[in-house]
Amino acid sequence: MKTNKYVEDLKVKSAAELNELLVAAKKELFNLRFQNATNQLDNTGRIKEVRRNIARIQTVITEKVHAAE
């Protein structure tokens, strides 16, 4: 599936790259919410997708932290 490939790609990235992705995803989510509030957003499903991607990134970061212990 598409999400499995995305998670596998995340697992090979370094912690710094994951943090950069997390910041970028949070900025994108903010912009999407802003567009939604001003009725400029056409694809509202993208908000849900970005929220899940943020959760996936955070999960991989947590797994790496626990694996290092």
PDB file of N, CA, C and O in Angstrom:
ATOM      1  N   MET A   1       0.822  -1.194   0.000  1.00  0.00           N
ATOM      2  CA  MET A   1       0.000   0.000   0.000  1.00  0.00           C
ATOM      3  C   MET A   1       0.865   1.257   0.000  1.00  0.00           C
ATOM      4  O   MET A   1       2.073   1.204   0.236  1.00  0.00           O
ATOM      5  N   LYS A   2       0.236   2.352  -0.262  1.00  0.00           N
ATOM      6  CA  LYS A   2       0.929   3.635  -0.316  1.00  0.00           C
ATOM      7  C   LYS A   2       1.474   4.030   1.056  1.00  0.00           C
ATOM      8  O   LYS A   2       2.593   4.534   1.159  1.00  0.00           O
ATOM      9  N   THR A   3       0.685   3.803   2.114  1.00  0.00           N
ATOM     10  CA  THR A   3       1.130   4.212   3.449  1.00  0.00           C
ATOM     11  C   THR A   3       2.293   3.363   3.936  1.00  0.00           C
ATOM     12  O   THR A   3       3.179   3.870   4.624  1.00  0.00           O
ATOM     13  N   ASN A   4       2.306   2.078   3.589  1.00  0.00           N
ATOM     14  CA  ASN A   4       3.410   1.222   4.003  1.00  0.00           C
ATOM     15  C   ASN A   4       4.716   1.704   3.392  1.00  0.00           C
ATOM     16  O   ASN A   4       5.752   1.702   4.056  1.00  0.00           O
ATOM     17  N   LYS A   5       4.672   2.112   2.146  1.00  0.00           N
ATOM     18  CA  LYS A   5       5.865   2.631   1.472  1.00  0.00           C
ATOM     19  C   LYS A   5       6.328   3.926   2.133  1.00  0.00           C
ATOM     20  O   LYS A   5       7.526   4.149   2.303  1.00  0.00           O
ATOM     21  N   TYR A   6       5.375   4.774   2.503  1.00  0.00           N
ATOM     22  CA  TYR A   6       5.698   6.037   3.164  1.00  0.00           C
ATOM     23  C   TYR A   6       6.381   5.782   4.507  1.00  0.00           C
ATOM     24  O   TYR A   6       7.370   6.436   4.838  1.00  0.00           O
ATOM     25  N   VAL A   7       5.856   4.837   5.272  1.00  0.00           N
ATOM     26  CA  VAL A   7       6.437   4.523   6.582  1.00  0.00           C
ATOM     27  C   VAL A   7       7.819   3.918   6.419  1.00  0.00           C
ATOM     28  O   VAL A   7       8.728   4.235   7.187  1.00  0.00           O
ATOM     29  N   GLU A   8       7.990   3.047   5.424  1.00  0.00           N
ATOM     30  CA  GLU A   8       9.308   2.463   5.187  1.00  0.00           C
ATOM     31  C   GLU A   8      10.320   3.544   4.803  1.00  0.00           C
ATOM     32  O   GLU A   8      11.476   3.490   5.222  1.00  0.00           O
ATOM     33  N   ASP A   9       9.890   4.513   4.016  1.00  0.00           N
ATOM     34  CA  ASP A   9      10.774   5.628   3.661  1.00  0.00           C
ATOM     35  C   ASP A   9      11.141   6.441   4.899  1.00  0.00           C
ATOM     36  O   ASP A   9      12.271   6.913   5.021  1.00  0.00           O
ATOM     37  N   LEU A  10      10.196   6.604   5.810  1.00  0.00           N
ATOM     38  CA  LEU A  10      10.466   7.352   7.033  1.00  0.00           C
ATOM     39  C   LEU A  10      11.480   6.628   7.916  1.00  0.00           C
ATOM     40  O   LEU A  10      12.328   7.260   8.545  1.00  0.00           O
ATOM     41  N   LYS A  11      11.388   5.309   7.958  1.00  0.00           N
ATOM     42  CA  LYS A  11      12.251   4.532   8.856  1.00  0.00           C
ATOM     43  C   LYS A  11      13.723   4.602   8.473  1.00  0.00           C
ATOM     44  O   LYS A  11      14.589   4.410   9.327  1.00  0.00           O
ATOM     45  N   VAL A  12      14.021   4.874   7.204  1.00  0.00           N
ATOM     46  CA  VAL A  12      15.427   4.937   6.791  1.00  0.00           C
ATOM     47  C   VAL A  12      16.020   6.333   6.939  1.00  0.00           C
ATOM     48  O   VAL A  12      17.224   6.514   6.756  1.00  0.00           O
ATOM     49  N   LYS A  13      15.195   7.317   7.267  1.00  0.00           N
ATOM     50  CA  LYS A  13      15.676   8.690   7.417  1.00  0.00           C
ATOM     51  C   LYS A  13      16.300   8.884   8.803  1.00  0.00           C
ATOM     52  O   LYS A  13      15.987   8.170   9.756  1.00  0.00           O
ATOM     53  N   SER A  14      17.185   9.865   8.878  1.00  0.00           N
ATOM     54  CA  SER A  14      17.829  10.180  10.152  1.00  0.00           C
ATOM     55  C   SER A  14      16.878  10.995  11.029  1.00  0.00           C
ATOM     56  O   SER A  14      15.834  11.455  10.567  1.00  0.00           O
ATOM     57  N   ALA A  15      17.246  11.163  12.280  1.00  0.00           N
ATOM     58  CA  ALA A  15      16.415  11.921  13.216  1.00  0.00           C
ATOM     59  C   ALA A  15      16.276  13.377  12.782  1.00  0.00           C
ATOM     60  O   ALA A  15      15.204  13.965  12.922  1.00  0.00           O
ATOM     61  N   ALA A  16      17.342  13.957  12.261  1.00  0.00           N
ATOM     62  CA  ALA A  16      17.286  15.354  11.809  1.00  0.00           C
ATOM     63  C   ALA A  16      16.337  15.504  10.621  1.00  0.00           C
ATOM     64  O   ALA A  16      15.570  16.464  10.548  1.00  0.00           O
ATOM     65  N   GLU A  17      16.395  14.554   9.697  1.00  0.00           N
ATOM     66  CA  GLU A  17      15.492  14.602   8.543  1.00  0.00           C
ATOM     67  C   GLU A  17      14.042  14.434   8.980  1.00  0.00           C
ATOM     68  O   GLU A  17      13.147  15.085   8.441  1.00  0.00           O
ATOM     69  N   LEU A  18      13.813  13.561   9.957  1.00  0.00           N
ATOM     70  CA  LEU A  18      12.451  13.358  10.456  1.00  0.00           C
ATOM     71  C   LEU A  18      11.928  14.620  11.124  1.00  0.00           C
ATOM     72  O   LEU A  18      10.762  14.978  10.955  1.00  0.00           O
ATOM     73  N   ASN A  19      12.782  15.295  11.880  1.00  0.00           N
ATOM     74  CA  ASN A  19      12.361  16.535  12.521  1.00  0.00           C
ATOM     75  C   ASN A  19      12.032  17.612  11.489  1.00  0.00           C
ATOM     76  O   ASN A  19      11.083  18.375  11.671  1.00  0.00           O
ATOM     77  N   GLU A  20      12.811  17.677  10.406  1.00  0.00           N
ATOM     78  CA  GLU A  20      12.520  18.632   9.338  1.00  0.00           C
ATOM     79  C   GLU A  20      11.177  18.326   8.690  1.00  0.00           C
ATOM     80  O   GLU A  20      10.388  19.232   8.419  1.00  0.00           O
ATOM     81  N   LEU A  21      10.922  17.041   8.441  1.00  0.00           N
ATOM     82  CA  LEU A  21       9.638  16.639   7.860  1.00  0.00           C
ATOM     83  C   LEU A  21       8.479  16.981   8.783  1.00  0.00           C
ATOM     84  O   LEU A  21       7.417  17.412   8.335  1.00  0.00           O
ATOM     85  N   LEU A  22       8.697  16.785  10.075  1.00  0.00           N
ATOM     86  CA  LEU A  22       7.649  17.073  11.055  1.00  0.00           C
ATOM     87  C   LEU A  22       7.316  18.563  11.065  1.00  0.00           C
ATOM     88  O   LEU A  22       6.143  18.936  11.079  1.00  0.00           O
ATOM     89  N   VAL A  23       8.328  19.403  11.058  1.00  0.00           N
ATOM     90  CA  VAL A  23       8.104  20.855  11.038  1.00  0.00           C
ATOM     91  C   VAL A  23       7.373  21.263   9.764  1.00  0.00           C
ATOM     92  O   VAL A  23       6.441  22.065   9.807  1.00  0.00           O
ATOM     93  N   ALA A  24       7.798  20.710   8.635  1.00  0.00           N
ATOM     94  CA  ALA A  24       7.149  21.038   7.362  1.00  0.00           C
ATOM     95  C   ALA A  24       5.688  20.598   7.349  1.00  0.00           C
ATOM     96  O   ALA A  24       4.822  21.320   6.855  1.00  0.00           O
ATOM     97  N   ALA A  25       5.420  19.419   7.889  1.00  0.00           N
ATOM     98  CA  ALA A  25       4.043  18.907   7.922  1.00  0.00           C
ATOM     99  C   ALA A  25       3.168  19.756   8.836  1.00  0.00           C
ATOM    100  O   ALA A  25       2.003  20.003   8.523  1.00  0.00           O
ATOM    101  N   LYS A  26       3.712  20.200   9.954  1.00  0.00           N
ATOM    102  CA  LYS A  26       2.937  21.043  10.862  1.00  0.00           C
ATOM    103  C   LYS A  26       2.637  22.398  10.233  1.00  0.00           C
ATOM    104  O   LYS A  26       1.554  22.949  10.428  1.00  0.00           O
ATOM    105  N   LYS A  27       3.598  22.939   9.475  1.00  0.00           N
ATOM    106  CA  LYS A  27       3.356  24.197   8.770  1.00  0.00           C
ATOM    107  C   LYS A  27       2.273  24.017   7.717  1.00  0.00           C
ATOM    108  O   LYS A  27       1.402  24.870   7.549  1.00  0.00           O
ATOM    109  N   GLU A  28       2.342  22.888   7.006  1.00  0.00           N
ATOM    110  CA  GLU A  28       1.331  22.615   5.987  1.00  0.00           C
ATOM    111  C   GLU A  28      -0.051  22.482   6.620  1.00  0.00           C
ATOM    112  O   GLU A  28      -1.037  22.981   6.079  1.00  0.00           O
ATOM    113  N   LEU A  29      -0.119  21.811   7.761  1.00  0.00           N
ATOM    114  CA  LEU A  29      -1.397  21.660   8.453  1.00  0.00           C
ATOM    115  C   LEU A  29      -1.949  23.011   8.886  1.00  0.00           C
ATOM    116  O   LEU A  29      -3.148  23.262   8.763  1.00  0.00           O
ATOM    117  N   PHE A  30      -1.079  23.882   9.393  1.00  0.00           N
ATOM    118  CA  PHE A  30      -1.517  25.224   9.776  1.00  0.00           C
ATOM    119  C   PHE A  30      -2.100  25.964   8.576  1.00  0.00           C
ATOM    120  O   PHE A  30      -3.164  26.577   8.664  1.00  0.00           O
ATOM    121  N   ASN A  31      -1.382  25.897   7.449  1.00  0.00           N
ATOM    122  CA  ASN A  31      -1.853  26.582   6.242  1.00  0.00           C
ATOM    123  C   ASN A  31      -3.173  26.010   5.751  1.00  0.00           C
ATOM    124  O   ASN A  31      -4.052  26.753   5.314  1.00  0.00           O
ATOM    125  N   LEU A  32      -3.317  24.689   5.822  1.00  0.00           N
ATOM    126  CA  LEU A  32      -4.571  24.070   5.394  1.00  0.00           C
ATOM    127  C   LEU A  32      -5.731  24.499   6.290  1.00  0.00           C
ATOM    128  O   LEU A  32      -6.826  24.784   5.806  1.00  0.00           O
ATOM    129  N   ARG A  33      -5.484  24.542   7.590  1.00  0.00           N
ATOM    130  CA  ARG A  33      -6.537  24.978   8.514  1.00  0.00           C
ATOM    131  C   ARG A  33      -6.912  26.432   8.264  1.00  0.00           C
ATOM    132  O   ARG A  33      -8.084  26.802   8.338  1.00  0.00           O
ATOM    133  N   PHE A  34      -5.926  27.238   7.974  1.00  0.00           N
ATOM    134  CA  PHE A  34      -6.183  28.656   7.687  1.00  0.00           C
ATOM    135  C   PHE A  34      -7.023  28.790   6.421  1.00  0.00           C
ATOM    136  O   PHE A  34      -7.985  29.558   6.388  1.00  0.00           O
ATOM    137  N   GLN A  35      -6.659  28.044   5.383  1.00  0.00           N
ATOM    138  CA  GLN A  35      -7.425  28.077   4.136  1.00  0.00           C
ATOM    139  C   GLN A  35      -8.848  27.573   4.358  1.00  0.00           C
ATOM    140  O   GLN A  35      -9.798  28.103   3.781  1.00  0.00           O
ATOM    141  N   ASN A  36      -8.989  26.553   5.191  1.00  0.00           N
ATOM    142  CA  ASN A  36     -10.312  26.007   5.473  1.00  0.00           C
ATOM    143  C   ASN A  36     -11.180  27.036   6.198  1.00  0.00           C
ATOM    144  O   ASN A  36     -12.373  27.157   5.916  1.00  0.00           O
ATOM    145  N   ALA A  37     -10.583  27.772   7.125  1.00  0.00           N
ATOM    146  CA  ALA A  37     -11.332  28.771   7.886  1.00  0.00           C
ATOM    147  C   ALA A  37     -11.790  29.925   7.003  1.00  0.00           C
ATOM    148  O   ALA A  37     -12.820  30.543   7.271  1.00  0.00           O
ATOM    149  N   THR A  38     -11.032  30.215   5.958  1.00  0.00           N
ATOM    150  CA  THR A  38     -11.395  31.317   5.067  1.00  0.00           C
ATOM    151  C   THR A  38     -12.105  30.822   3.806  1.00  0.00           C
ATOM    152  O   THR A  38     -12.248  31.565   2.835  1.00  0.00           O
ATOM    153  N   ASN A  39     -12.544  29.575   3.828  1.00  0.00           N
ATOM    154  CA  ASN A  39     -13.279  28.955   2.714  1.00  0.00           C
ATOM    155  C   ASN A  39     -12.504  28.975   1.392  1.00  0.00           C
ATOM    156  O   ASN A  39     -13.095  29.149   0.327  1.00  0.00           O
ATOM    157  N   GLN A  40     -11.196  28.798   1.465  1.00  0.00           N
ATOM    158  CA  GLN A  40     -10.379  28.754   0.257  1.00  0.00           C
ATOM    159  C   GLN A  40      -9.890  27.339  -0.050  1.00  0.00           C
ATOM    160  O   GLN A  40      -9.246  27.115  -1.075  1.00  0.00           O
ATOM    161  N   LEU A  41     -10.191  26.389   0.831  1.00  0.00           N
ATOM    162  CA  LEU A  41      -9.683  25.027   0.680  1.00  0.00           C
ATOM    163  C   LEU A  41     -10.677  24.192  -0.114  1.00  0.00           C
ATOM    164  O   LEU A  41     -11.850  24.098   0.246  1.00  0.00           O
ATOM    165  N   ASP A  42     -10.197  23.583  -1.201  1.00  0.00           N
ATOM    166  CA  ASP A  42     -11.056  22.745  -2.031  1.00  0.00           C
ATOM    167  C   ASP A  42     -11.069  21.298  -1.535  1.00  0.00           C
ATOM    168  O   ASP A  42     -12.126  20.672  -1.452  1.00  0.00           O
ATOM    169  N   ASN A  43      -9.895  20.778  -1.211  1.00  0.00           N
ATOM    170  CA  ASN A  43      -9.776  19.382  -0.808  1.00  0.00           C
ATOM    171  C   ASN A  43      -9.610  19.294   0.711  1.00  0.00           C
ATOM    172  O   ASN A  43      -8.489  19.336   1.218  1.00  0.00           O
ATOM    173  N   THR A  44     -10.720  19.174   1.432  1.00  0.00           N
ATOM    174  CA  THR A  44     -10.655  19.140   2.892  1.00  0.00           C
ATOM    175  C   THR A  44     -10.089  17.819   3.401  1.00  0.00           C
ATOM    176  O   THR A  44      -9.668  17.741   4.555  1.00  0.00           O
ATOM    177  N   GLY A  45     -10.070  16.799   2.586  1.00  0.00           N
ATOM    178  CA  GLY A  45      -9.506  15.513   2.981  1.00  0.00           C
ATOM    179  C   GLY A  45      -8.012  15.579   3.205  1.00  0.00           C
ATOM    180  O   GLY A  45      -7.436  14.726   3.880  1.00  0.00           O
ATOM    181  N   ARG A  46      -7.388  16.593   2.637  1.00  0.00           N
ATOM    182  CA  ARG A  46      -5.932  16.752   2.797  1.00  0.00           C
ATOM    183  C   ARG A  46      -5.566  17.024   4.255  1.00  0.00           C
ATOM    184  O   ARG A  46      -4.484  16.642   4.700  1.00  0.00           O
ATOM    185  N   ILE A  47      -6.461  17.685   5.006  1.00  0.00           N
ATOM    186  CA  ILE A  47      -6.202  17.955   6.423  1.00  0.00           C
ATOM    187  C   ILE A  47      -6.038  16.639   7.172  1.00  0.00           C
ATOM    188  O   ILE A  47      -5.103  16.479   7.956  1.00  0.00           O
ATOM    189  N   LYS A  48      -6.933  15.713   6.934  1.00  0.00           N
ATOM    190  CA  LYS A  48      -6.885  14.407   7.592  1.00  0.00           C
ATOM    191  C   LYS A  48      -5.611  13.655   7.211  1.00  0.00           C
ATOM    192  O   LYS A  48      -4.974  13.030   8.058  1.00  0.00           O
ATOM    193  N   GLU A  49      -5.250  13.720   5.945  1.00  0.00           N
ATOM    194  CA  GLU A  49      -4.054  13.041   5.466  1.00  0.00           C
ATOM    195  C   GLU A  49      -2.794  13.600   6.122  1.00  0.00           C
ATOM    196  O   GLU A  49      -1.918  12.838   6.530  1.00  0.00           O
ATOM    197  N   VAL A  50      -2.699  14.923   6.226  1.00  0.00           N
ATOM    198  CA  VAL A  50      -1.520  15.551   6.835  1.00  0.00           C
ATOM    199  C   VAL A  50      -1.460  15.229   8.326  1.00  0.00           C
ATOM    200  O   VAL A  50      -0.379  14.980   8.860  1.00  0.00           O
ATOM    201  N   ARG A  51      -2.607  15.233   9.003  1.00  0.00           N
ATOM    202  CA  ARG A  51      -2.623  14.892  10.429  1.00  0.00           C
ATOM    203  C   ARG A  51      -2.107  13.475  10.645  1.00  0.00           C
ATOM    204  O   ARG A  51      -1.351  13.223  11.584  1.00  0.00           O
ATOM    205  N   ARG A  52      -2.509  12.561   9.790  1.00  0.00           N
ATOM    206  CA  ARG A  52      -2.044  11.173   9.919  1.00  0.00           C
ATOM    207  C   ARG A  52      -0.562  11.047   9.609  1.00  0.00           C
ATOM    208  O   ARG A  52       0.146  10.264  10.242  1.00  0.00           O
ATOM    209  N   ASN A  53      -0.090  11.819   8.632  1.00  0.00           N
ATOM    210  CA  ASN A  53       1.337  11.807   8.319  1.00  0.00           C
ATOM    211  C   ASN A  53       2.153  12.336   9.494  1.00  0.00           C
ATOM    212  O   ASN A  53       3.232  11.818   9.783  1.00  0.00           O
ATOM    213  N   ILE A  54       1.648  13.359  10.168  1.00  0.00           N
ATOM    214  CA  ILE A  54       2.334  13.879  11.360  1.00  0.00           C
ATOM    215  C   ILE A  54       2.416  12.783  12.417  1.00  0.00           C
ATOM    216  O   ILE A  54       3.461  12.598  13.041  1.00  0.00           O
ATOM    217  N   ALA A  55       1.331  12.065  12.619  1.00  0.00           N
ATOM    218  CA  ALA A  55       1.321  10.979  13.602  1.00  0.00           C
ATOM    219  C   ALA A  55       2.306   9.883  13.205  1.00  0.00           C
ATOM    220  O   ALA A  55       2.990   9.325  14.063  1.00  0.00           O
ATOM    221  N   ARG A  56       2.383   9.573  11.921  1.00  0.00           N
ATOM    222  CA  ARG A  56       3.330   8.550  11.454  1.00  0.00           C
ATOM    223  C   ARG A  56       4.765   8.979  11.714  1.00  0.00           C
ATOM    224  O   ARG A  56       5.584   8.184  12.175  1.00  0.00           O
ATOM    225  N   ILE A  57       5.067  10.239  11.418  1.00  0.00           N
ATOM    226  CA  ILE A  57       6.423  10.752  11.639  1.00  0.00           C
ATOM    227  C   ILE A  57       6.768  10.694  13.122  1.00  0.00           C
ATOM    228  O   ILE A  57       7.860  10.262  13.490  1.00  0.00           O
ATOM    229  N   GLN A  58       5.842  11.127  13.972  1.00  0.00           N
ATOM    230  CA  GLN A  58       6.089  11.106  15.414  1.00  0.00           C
ATOM    231  C   GLN A  58       6.273   9.679  15.920  1.00  0.00           C
ATOM    232  O   GLN A  58       7.082   9.444  16.818  1.00  0.00           O
ATOM    233  N   THR A  59       5.542   8.736  15.363  1.00  0.00           N
ATOM    234  CA  THR A  59       5.678   7.340  15.769  1.00  0.00           C
ATOM    235  C   THR A  59       7.060   6.807  15.419  1.00  0.00           C
ATOM    236  O   THR A  59       7.686   6.126  16.231  1.00  0.00           O
ATOM    237  N   VAL A  60       7.541   7.113  14.216  1.00  0.00           N
ATOM    238  CA  VAL A  60       8.861   6.646  13.807  1.00  0.00           C
ATOM    239  C   VAL A  60       9.942   7.287  14.680  1.00  0.00           C
ATOM    240  O   VAL A  60      10.913   6.625  15.049  1.00  0.00           O
ATOM    241  N   ILE A  61       9.780   8.564  15.010  1.00  0.00           N
ATOM    242  CA  ILE A  61      10.743   9.236  15.895  1.00  0.00           C
ATOM    243  C   ILE A  61      10.767   8.531  17.253  1.00  0.00           C
ATOM    244  O   ILE A  61      11.840   8.263  17.793  1.00  0.00           O
ATOM    245  N   THR A  62       9.604   8.234  17.797  1.00  0.00           N
ATOM    246  CA  THR A  62       9.516   7.553  19.097  1.00  0.00           C
ATOM    247  C   THR A  62      10.156   6.167  19.024  1.00  0.00           C
ATOM    248  O   THR A  62      10.862   5.770  19.950  1.00  0.00           O
ATOM    249  N   GLU A  63       9.922   5.425  17.939  1.00  0.00           N
ATOM    250  CA  GLU A  63      10.520   4.116  17.788  1.00  0.00           C
ATOM    251  C   GLU A  63      12.039   4.210  17.767  1.00  0.00           C
ATOM    252  O   GLU A  63      12.718   3.379  18.369  1.00  0.00           O
ATOM    253  N   LYS A  64      12.576   5.209  17.085  1.00  0.00           N
ATOM    254  CA  LYS A  64      14.027   5.378  17.028  1.00  0.00           C
ATOM    255  C   LYS A  64      14.610   5.718  18.402  1.00  0.00           C
ATOM    256  O   LYS A  64      15.692   5.250  18.756  1.00  0.00           O
ATOM    257  N   VAL A  65      13.889   6.531  19.169  1.00  0.00           N
ATOM    258  CA  VAL A  65      14.358   6.884  20.509  1.00  0.00           C
ATOM    259  C   VAL A  65      14.396   5.647  21.404  1.00  0.00           C
ATOM    260  O   VAL A  65      15.365   5.436  22.134  1.00  0.00           O
ATOM    261  N   HIS A  66      13.355   4.838  21.350  1.00  0.00           N
ATOM    262  CA  HIS A  66      13.310   3.633  22.192  1.00  0.00           C
ATOM    263  C   HIS A  66      14.292   2.573  21.720  1.00  0.00           C
ATOM    264  O   HIS A  66      14.789   1.794  22.534  1.00  0.00           O
ATOM    265  N   ALA A  67      14.580   2.526  20.440  1.00  0.00           N
ATOM    266  CA  ALA A  67      15.551   1.562  19.919  1.00  0.00           C
ATOM    267  C   ALA A  67      16.964   1.941  20.344  1.00  0.00           C
ATOM    268  O   ALA A  67      17.822   1.072  20.496  1.00  0.00           O
ATOM    269  N   ALA A  68      17.209   3.230  20.534  1.00  0.00           N
ATOM    270  CA  ALA A  68      18.540   3.694  20.914  1.00  0.00           C
ATOM    271  C   ALA A  68      18.829   3.423  22.398  1.00  0.00           C
ATOM    272  O   ALA A  68      19.985   3.440  22.822  1.00  0.00           O
ATOM    273  N   GLU A  69      17.793   3.178  23.167  1.00  0.00           N
ATOM    274  CA  GLU A  69      17.989   2.955  24.620  1.00  0.00           C
ATOM    275  C   GLU A  69      18.450   1.540  24.905  1.00  0.00           C
ATOM    276  O   GLU A  69      18.662   1.181  26.064  1.00  0.00           O
TER     277      GLU A  69
END
